[in-house]
């Protein structure tokens, strides 16, 4: 979430994710963990970790449509 957004589409998704996180908790954070061949995307909410996605590093992106509640 701290990375610079480089497109209008990504900015819209970023803004929607920020708003969704604010509804959950003011302390909610989306983080990524980078391994040799995988990226793990997870949500930190209170004292609980929620696994959102595991992707091979060659995949282009995480699909956040289900989490954001936006149409495809």
N, C-alpha and C positions, 0 to 999 in steps of 0.2 A: 504494500500500500504506500510505501514511502518513495517508490520509484516514480520518475517523471512519466506522465502519460503523453503519448506521441500522436494520438489520432482522436478525432471527434467521437468515433464509436467507442473507443476505449475510455474516453473521458465520461461518456454517458454511463457506461457500465461501472466505472469507478465511483461516480456520484451515487448511483443506485445502491451499490454495495455499502458505501459509507452511511447512507440513510438507513438501510436495513440493519446495519450493526448498531446504530444509535437506538433503534427500537428495542433491540435485545438487551443492551446494557451500555453504559458509558465507558465501561472497561473492556468491552469485547474487542478482540484483535484477530485478524486473519494473518497467519504466518506461513512461511514455507521453509521446509527443511530440504537441503540439497544433499543427495548422496551421489555415489559414483555414477549410477545409471538411472536414478529416479529422482523425481521431485515430489515431495509430500506437501500437500496443502491442508492446513488444519486451522480450526477456530479455537481460540482460548476464550472461555466464558466462565467467569468466576474462577473456580479452582478445577474446572473440567476442560479436557481437550476433546474436541470433536473432529474426527477425521473427515475431511471433505473429499479428498481425491488423492490418488497416487498415479503419477504419469511417468512414462519413460521420458528421458530428457530430449529425445528426438521428436516427441509429439509437439505440435505447435502451441497449444493453449489448453487451459482448463475451461470446461464448459460450465458456466455459472448460471445458466438459464433456470434450472430447477431451484437453486438457492435464491435467486433474485425474484423469481415469480414473474419473469417477463416472457412474452411470446417468442418463439423461435424465429 
